[in-house]
Amino acid sequence: MVCAVLEPPAGLKHGLPATSASEPELILAFAPDRAALGRVAARALDLYGVGGRLWFAYPKKTGPVRSDLDREHGWEPLTQAGLLPVTQVALDATWSALRFRLREEIPTLARKA
């Protein structure tokens, strides 16, 4: 699987493979806050292909990094592009990640409006 990791925090940069893929199958973009999300979202969306895996990592509320992002708030650059969060995972003690998919790629929307 070809992956692209965008804006990893300094502690994670070591050991990550460098990629120059123009069409990665998986994109993991790190956004410590809304301002960073605004910057990295455009790059991630340019790489995202239909059916691809698009994840955005953000700081946990209980972690050491303060943020104005959380699971429910701050994702307007993605939702305005037609993407919705579908899965959440914990990456480590500091970072969580949300997977986003295009609305039309989601077979059944189970969330309440």
N, C-alpha and C positions, 0 to 999 in steps of 0.2 A: 504494500500500500504506500502510495506517495503522499506525504504529509507536508503541510506548510505551517510553521509556528511563527506567529506575528507578535512582535513586541514582548518577548518573554522577559520576566524580571531578571535582574542581574544574577541572582542565585541559581536560576534555572538555565541560563545560557550555556554554561559549561556542560558538555556532554550531549547537547542536542545536535542532530545532524543538520548540516547546511543543505537547503534545497533551493533549486532554481526552477522548479516545476511551474509551468504556466497553467496547468490544470490539475491541481492536487485533488486526491479523493477525500482528504480530510484536512480541514483548516481549524487550527486552534489559535485564537487571538486573545491576548491578554489585555484587559482594560481595568486599570486600578480605580478609575473614576469616569464620570460622564464626559469630561473633556477628552480624555484619552480614547474613550469609546467612539466619540465623534471622528477622531483622527484615524483610528484603525478600522472602523466599520467600512469605509469606502474601499480600502485596500482588500479587505476580506470579501466584500461583495463582488469586486472585480474578478476575484479568483474562483468564486463559488459557481459551480455548475449544477444544473438540475439533477437531483438525486445524490448530490454530494453530502458530506457531513460537515456541518458548520457549527463550531463550538466557540463560545465566548467565556473566558475565565474572568472572574471578578473576586475581590476580597470578601471573605466571610465576615459577618458582623462581629464574631467572637475572636477574630484574628488580630494580628498586630498592625495591619494596614487599614487606615481609615478611608472610607469611601462613601460616595453619595449614590452608589449603585447597590441594588439588592435584587432578590429574585423577582420582585413584583414591580420595581420602579427603575426608570432611567434608560429604557431600551428603545426609545423613540426612533433613533436612526435606523433601527432594524424593523420595527413594526411599521413604520412609514414606508418601508421598502417592500411590505407584504410578507414579512417573516414573522413567525410566531414561535415562542419557546415551547418545546415538546418534552424535554428531558432535563433533569438536573442531577449532577453528580458532585461528590466531594473529590477534589484532586489531592489535597493534603490538609494540614491544619490551618493553612492560610487562605487557600483558594478553593472556590466552588466553580462549576462551569455549567452553562446552559447550552443545550443544543437547540438551534433554530432551524426551521424548515419553512419553505414557501407555503402559504395557506393552501394552494392547490395541490401540494404534494401530500397533505395530511388526509388520509382516507376518511377518518371520522373525527370531527371536532367534539371532544367530550367535555370541554370546559364551559362553564356558564358565561353568558354574555355580560 
